[in-house]
Amino acid sequence: MKKLMAEFKEFIMRGNVLDLAVGVIIGGAFGDIVTHLCDDLITPLIQFIIGKIVGVKDIDEMTKVLNVGPFAFGSFVSAVINFLIMAIIIFAIVKAVNKLMSLTKKQEEEVTTKQCPFCMSEIDINATRCPHCTSVLEIAEEELKEEKAEAVAAEEAKSDKKKGKE
């Protein structure tokens, strides 16, 4: 019995089970909010608009005038609007979570390759010699650093000359 309780505790304490429980509770509460939004605001508004068009004030009269029988079309419209609101919000939440997850995955990916500065081939990050062009990479990296430093110095010299003329 103790082993069963320990396994149950481990199952419950997993992050995804707790997230699911929170999601169900919040989803139920949010569903109530959307239901009341539809029942208390949107449906009366629709009934008011249709009533003005048809020329009746009461939902019972509207049902008789529109000849829909005992069907509660206001409740049906309310349910459809409720579904659409919930579907749009769930879509937006899932899309946002997927975007966050993709950003996290991109950050977690380790860089395992680099580019040879001579032949531009993709090689292992720890390589000291390019397997394609056989260039010594450590020397090439030092040469690239020197070239970059020279280019930066030349650029600074140009900007200093321009400042001196102005």
Phi, psi and omega in degrees: 000322180294322179295319178297318179294321179295318178295320179296318179298318179296319179297314183292325185278357176296146183298319185290331177290317178295320178298319179297317180297315178297318180298320180294317180295313180293321178298319177296316179295318180293322176300320176297319179298314181293322178298315179291326175301314180291312184292321188264338183241306188287313181298313177299326178295315178297317179297322178296314182295312179295322178299321178293320180293314183279331178096031178234160182252337187247149180294327178294317177296321180297320179298318179292317182293318181281352177056050178258004177072214185278007183284135179267083183292336177295320178293322179295314178299320178298318179294320179295315179295320177302313179299314182297318179297314180296318181296318180295318181291318178296319177301314180296319180294314180297319179297317179294318180295318178298322178294317177297319180294321180292324177294320179295318180295322179295324180288330184281336182296129180274148176278121182244355180227164174217176183252135176292128182291344181268306184256357178063022176280154177275127182227167179298146184294334182268001183293141176254347179221138181286127180287347183267311183249358178061023177286146175280119189283327181296320178293318181297319179296320178294319179296319179296320178297318179296317180297319179295319179296319178296319180294320179294318179296319179295320179296318178296321179296319179296317181292326177294322179295319180295321179293324180293326180286330183278000000 
